[in-house]
């Protein structure tokens, strides 16, 4: 009887060792857009209809973090204390190619920004690239 009383706590302790030690810290992965996509330029000519659709999609999926006018002060970003770029500042986007913006919008970036994936057609994503670039031109 005494043996079984000692064995149960010992098994529980051994089972808890991985939780007590913890997992090694995950390695930070560097975000990288494939070079062939990064080299792309926007092939879609802006139209009023295309930009209207891009504004609508942006309002649903992006403005909560990036702000209605691209200032990075959307409600969710402020509440979550995300450090967002202010796209009204031309310097914020000057180092990003059209292809990089397209890739980020389509695939997402990191854990906090999901991509559009298949919900938007490529032409619609290119219109969103145009919209995002327009924020610094106002």
Secondary structure, DSSP 8 states (H G I E B T S, - for coil): -HHHHHHHHHHHHHHHHHHHH-------------HHHHT--------HHHHHHHHHHHHHHTHHHH-TTSSS--HHHHHHT-----TTSGGGTTT--HHHHHHHHHHEETTTEE--GGGS-HHHHHHHHHHHHHGGG-
